[in-house]
């Protein structure tokens, strides 16, 4: 009977190496998450601290963005009032309005004739009987100019004010931009403070994650020594701790988003009631998808960096006996 040739050992398939590497990472991430869920009290406390630290700058960012939107709505609602000379008739005022409609700076030009202005003043001021005694109309024609969004900023409005004041038919231009300049300067200062606060609290998150990982390394020092004795590489030992930091960051970012969203929902009703007193609407804007991705990505990065620093520092001092 013919003997079969001995079977040669097959070399490892190089195409399976990335799959094995990915499978090991997935298993390590799932195992690390299970370890965190196995200690719910400690995990919840750490995640809550991280979430509160991240929620503070996120809430201030939402506040400043809503204030900017409010200022933008004021810019669009507040028109430049162009008071014409009293001897300008409504037909001449209509011609001036037609010329201004051709300006690219304005999205809408509204003509308020002298008689219309008097009628509106009579209805709103409550002086109907006193105004009825007047033999002539003391009010001039007025043009309400609504700038385009690109020109509805204080600097551009001041430029328009100067240009409009040079028209021969114009008596004076009324526009109030000083308060807008001051308010936007305050918002710029608040935005800078938000960035500084975010940097400080990010450093705090690094310390929180680093201290948590340090305690976990101390609790698992015996396990680490055994892995080193059997030849485990530094990356293999470091991997579960890095995933732990990433999970802490991700869960902390989600808790921060939840806290900010809850605060926005809680303030929506009082803000709506306040806006209704001014006969307007102002829905609060929360964290959008881009802001959510930024928070989650930033928090995971902070968790990874904090755990990396802690692992590299403490693994140097862990030597097998």
C-alpha positions as CSV (number, residue, x, y, z in Angstrom):
1,X,0.0,0.0,0.0
2,X,1.4,3.4,-1.1
3,X,2.3,5.7,1.7
4,X,0.8,9.2,1.7
5,X,3.3,12.0,1.7
6,X,3.5,13.9,4.9
7,X,1.2,16.9,5.1
8,X,3.0,20.2,5.2
9,X,2.1,22.7,7.8
10,X,0.2,25.6,6.3
11,X,1.7,29.1,6.8
12,X,-0.7,31.6,8.4
13,X,-2.9,33.4,5.9
14,X,-1.8,37.0,5.8
15,X,-5.2,38.0,4.7
16,X,-6.6,36.8,8.0
17,X,-4.3,38.9,10.1
18,X,-6.3,42.2,9.8
19,X,-9.5,40.2,10.6
20,X,-7.9,38.6,13.7
21,X,-6.6,42.0,14.8
22,X,-10.0,43.6,14.4
23,X,-11.7,40.7,16.1
24,X,-9.3,41.1,19.1
25,X,-10.0,44.8,19.4
26,X,-13.8,44.2,19.3
27,X,-13.5,41.5,22.0
28,X,-11.3,43.8,24.1
29,X,-13.7,46.7,23.8
30,X,-16.8,44.5,24.7
31,X,-14.9,42.9,27.6
32,X,-13.9,46.3,28.9
33,X,-17.5,47.6,28.7
34,X,-18.6,44.5,30.6
35,X,-16.1,45.2,33.3
36,X,-17.3,48.8,33.6
37,X,-20.9,47.6,33.8
38,X,-19.9,45.1,36.4
39,X,-19.1,48.0,38.8
40,X,-22.1,50.2,38.1
41,X,-21.7,52.5,41.1
42,X,-18.1,53.5,40.4
43,X,-18.8,53.8,36.7
44,X,-21.8,56.0,37.2
45,X,-20.0,58.3,39.5
46,X,-17.1,58.7,37.2
47,X,-19.3,59.2,34.1
48,X,-21.5,61.7,36.0
49,X,-18.4,63.8,37.0
50,X,-17.2,63.8,33.4
51,X,-20.6,64.6,32.1
52,X,-21.0,67.6,34.4
53,X,-17.6,68.9,33.5
54,X,-18.4,68.7,29.8
55,X,-21.9,70.0,30.2
56,X,-20.8,73.3,31.7
57,X,-19.0,74.7,28.6
58,X,-21.6,73.0,26.3
59,X,-24.4,74.8,28.1
60,X,-22.6,78.1,27.9
61,X,-22.0,77.5,24.2
62,X,-25.7,76.8,23.7
63,X,-26.5,80.0,25.6
64,X,-24.2,82.2,23.5
65,X,-25.5,80.7,20.2
66,X,-29.1,81.3,21.2
67,X,-28.2,84.9,22.1
68,X,-26.5,85.3,18.7
69,X,-29.6,84.0,17.0
70,X,-31.7,86.4,19.0
71,X,-29.5,89.3,17.9
72,X,-29.8,88.1,14.3
73,X,-33.5,88.1,14.6
74,X,-33.4,91.7,16.0
75,X,-31.1,92.7,13.1
76,X,-33.7,91.4,10.6
77,X,-36.7,92.9,12.4
78,X,-35.2,96.3,13.0
79,X,-35.4,98.4,9.9
80,X,-33.4,101.6,9.1
81,X,-36.0,104.4,9.3
82,X,-35.4,106.9,6.6
83,X,-37.3,110.2,7.3
84,X,-37.8,112.3,4.2
85,X,-38.3,116.0,4.1
86,X,-41.8,117.2,4.9
87,X,-42.2,118.8,1.4
88,X,-41.6,115.5,-0.3
89,X,-44.8,114.1,-1.7
90,X,-45.9,110.5,-1.6
91,X,-45.2,110.2,-5.3
92,X,-41.6,111.5,-4.8
93,X,-41.2,109.2,-1.8
94,X,-42.3,106.3,-4.0
95,X,-39.7,107.2,-6.6
96,X,-37.0,107.2,-3.8
97,X,-38.3,103.8,-2.6
98,X,-38.0,102.5,-6.2
99,X,-34.4,103.6,-6.4
100,X,-33.5,102.1,-3.1
101,X,-35.1,98.7,-4.1
102,X,-32.4,98.5,-6.7
103,X,-29.7,98.6,-4.1
104,X,-28.3,95.1,-3.4
105,X,-27.9,95.9,0.3
106,X,-31.7,95.8,0.9
107,X,-34.0,92.8,0.7
108,X,-37.1,94.9,1.3
109,X,-38.1,98.6,1.2
110,X,-41.4,99.6,2.7
111,X,-42.9,103.0,2.1
112,X,-45.0,104.6,4.8
113,X,-46.7,107.6,3.4
114,X,-47.4,110.7,5.5
115,X,-51.2,110.0,5.7
116,X,-50.5,106.4,6.6
117,X,-48.0,107.4,9.2
118,X,-50.5,109.8,10.8
119,X,-53.2,107.1,10.8
120,X,-50.9,104.6,12.4
121,X,-49.8,107.1,15.0
122,X,-53.5,108.0,15.7
123,X,-54.3,104.3,16.4
124,X,-51.3,103.5,18.5
125,X,-50.6,106.6,20.5
126,X,-54.1,107.0,21.8
127,X,-54.2,110.7,20.9
128,X,-56.9,110.5,18.3
129,X,-58.9,113.4,19.7
130,X,-55.8,115.7,19.9
131,X,-54.6,114.7,16.4
132,X,-58.1,115.4,15.0
133,X,-57.6,119.1,15.9
134,X,-54.6,119.4,13.5
135,X,-55.2,121.1,10.3
136,X,-52.0,119.8,8.6
137,X,-50.1,116.6,8.8
138,X,-46.9,117.2,10.8
139,X,-45.5,113.7,9.9
140,X,-43.2,113.2,6.9
141,X,-43.1,110.1,4.6
142,X,-40.9,107.4,6.0
143,X,-39.0,104.5,4.3
144,X,-38.4,101.4,6.3
145,X,-35.3,99.7,4.9
146,X,-34.6,96.0,5.7
147,X,-31.0,95.1,4.9
148,X,-29.8,91.7,3.6
149,X,-28.4,89.3,6.1
150,X,-24.9,90.0,4.9
151,X,-25.4,93.7,5.6
152,X,-27.4,93.3,8.8
153,X,-24.4,93.8,11.0
154,X,-23.5,96.9,13.0
155,X,-20.5,97.9,10.9
156,X,-22.4,97.6,7.6
157,X,-25.4,99.4,9.0
158,X,-23.3,102.3,10.1
159,X,-21.9,102.5,6.5
160,X,-25.4,102.4,5.1
161,X,-26.5,105.1,7.5
162,X,-23.7,107.4,6.2
163,X,-24.6,106.7,2.6
164,X,-28.3,107.2,3.1
165,X,-27.8,110.5,4.9
166,X,-26.3,111.9,1.8
167,X,-29.5,111.6,-0.2
168,X,-31.1,115.0,-1.0
169,X,-34.6,113.8,-0.1
170,X,-33.6,112.5,3.3
171,X,-34.1,114.7,6.4
172,X,-32.4,112.3,8.8
173,X,-31.7,108.5,9.3
174,X,-32.6,106.8,12.4
175,X,-30.9,103.6,13.3
176,X,-29.8,102.3,16.7
177,X,-26.7,100.1,16.4
178,X,-24.7,101.1,19.5
179,X,-26.5,98.6,21.7
180,X,-25.9,95.9,19.0
181,X,-22.2,96.7,19.0
182,X,-22.0,96.4,22.8
183,X,-24.1,93.3,22.9
184,X,-22.0,91.5,20.3
185,X,-18.8,92.5,22.1
186,X,-20.2,90.9,25.2
187,X,-21.0,87.8,23.2
188,X,-17.5,87.7,21.8
189,X,-16.1,88.0,25.4
190,X,-18.5,85.2,26.5
191,X,-17.4,83.0,23.7
192,X,-13.7,83.5,24.7
193,X,-14.6,82.6,28.3
194,X,-16.4,79.5,27.1
195,X,-13.2,78.4,25.3
196,X,-11.1,79.0,28.4
197,X,-13.5,77.2,30.6
198,X,-13.7,74.3,28.2
199,X,-9.9,74.0,28.2
200,X,-9.8,74.0,32.0
201,X,-12.5,71.4,32.3
202,X,-10.9,69.3,29.6
203,X,-7.8,69.2,31.8
204,X,-10.0,68.2,34.7
205,X,-11.5,65.3,32.6
206,X,-7.9,64.2,31.8
207,X,-7.2,64.1,35.5
208,X,-10.4,62.2,36.3
209,X,-9.8,59.6,33.7
210,X,-6.1,59.3,34.5
211,X,-6.8,58.8,38.2
212,X,-9.6,56.2,37.5
213,X,-7.3,54.2,35.2
214,X,-4.5,54.5,37.8
215,X,-6.7,52.9,40.4
216,X,-7.7,50.2,38.0
217,X,-4.1,49.5,37.2
218,X,-3.3,49.1,40.9
219,X,-6.2,46.8,41.4
220,X,-5.0,44.6,38.4
221,X,-1.3,44.8,39.1
222,X,-1.1,41.1,39.8
223,X,-2.8,40.3,36.5
224,X,-0.4,42.7,34.6
225,X,2.6,41.0,36.1
226,X,1.4,37.6,35.0
227,X,0.8,38.8,31.5
228,X,4.3,40.2,31.4
229,X,5.7,36.9,32.6
230,X,4.0,35.0,29.8
231,X,5.4,37.5,27.2
232,X,2.5,39.9,26.6
233,X,3.5,43.0,24.8
234,X,3.0,46.5,26.2
235,X,0.3,47.2,23.6
236,X,-1.6,44.1,24.6
237,X,-1.5,45.2,28.2
238,X,-2.3,48.8,27.4
239,X,-5.3,48.0,25.1
240,X,-8.1,47.3,27.7
241,X,-7.2,50.4,29.7
242,X,-7.3,52.6,26.6
243,X,-10.7,51.2,25.8
244,X,-11.8,51.9,29.3
245,X,-10.8,55.5,28.9
246,X,-12.6,55.7,25.6
247,X,-15.8,54.2,27.2
248,X,-15.6,56.7,30.0
249,X,-15.2,59.6,27.6
250,X,-18.1,58.3,25.4
251,X,-20.5,57.8,28.2
252,X,-19.4,61.1,29.8
253,X,-20.1,62.9,26.5
254,X,-23.5,61.3,26.2
255,X,-24.4,62.3,29.7
256,X,-23.3,65.9,29.0
257,X,-25.5,65.9,25.9
258,X,-28.4,64.6,28.0
259,X,-27.9,67.2,30.7
260,X,-27.8,70.1,28.2
261,X,-30.8,68.8,26.2
262,X,-32.7,68.4,29.4
263,X,-31.9,72.0,30.4
264,X,-33.0,73.3,27.0
265,X,-36.3,71.4,27.2
266,X,-36.8,72.7,30.7
267,X,-36.2,76.3,29.7
268,X,-38.3,76.1,26.5
269,X,-41.6,76.8,28.2
270,X,-40.5,79.8,30.3
271,X,-38.7,81.3,27.3
272,X,-41.8,80.9,25.1
273,X,-44.0,82.6,27.7
274,X,-41.5,85.5,28.0
275,X,-41.4,85.8,24.2
276,X,-45.2,85.8,24.0
277,X,-45.3,88.9,26.3
278,X,-43.4,90.7,23.5
279,X,-45.6,89.2,20.9
280,X,-42.8,87.2,19.3
281,X,-41.6,83.6,19.2
282,X,-38.1,82.4,20.0
283,X,-37.6,78.6,20.1
284,X,-34.4,77.6,21.9
285,X,-31.8,75.7,19.9
286,X,-30.0,72.9,21.5
287,X,-27.0,70.9,20.5
288,X,-27.2,69.9,16.8
289,X,-25.7,66.7,15.2
290,X,-22.4,68.5,14.6
291,X,-22.1,69.7,18.2
292,X,-23.0,66.2,19.4
293,X,-20.3,64.6,17.3
294,X,-17.8,67.2,18.5
295,X,-18.7,66.5,22.2
296,X,-18.5,62.7,21.7
297,X,-15.3,62.8,19.7
298,X,-13.7,65.3,22.1
299,X,-14.7,63.4,25.2
300,X,-13.5,60.0,23.7
301,X,-10.2,61.7,22.8
302,X,-9.8,63.1,26.3
303,X,-10.5,59.6,27.7
304,X,-7.9,58.0,25.5
305,X,-5.3,60.6,26.2
306,X,-5.9,60.4,30.0
307,X,-5.8,56.6,30.0
308,X,-2.7,56.6,27.8
309,X,-0.8,58.9,30.1
310,X,-1.9,56.9,33.2
311,X,-1.0,53.5,31.6
312,X,2.4,54.7,30.3
313,X,3.3,56.2,33.6
314,X,2.3,53.3,35.8
315,X,3.4,50.4,33.5
316,X,7.0,51.6,33.8
317,X,6.9,50.9,37.5
318,X,5.2,47.5,37.2
319,X,8.0,44.9,36.9
320,X,7.4,41.2,37.3
321,X,8.9,39.7,40.5
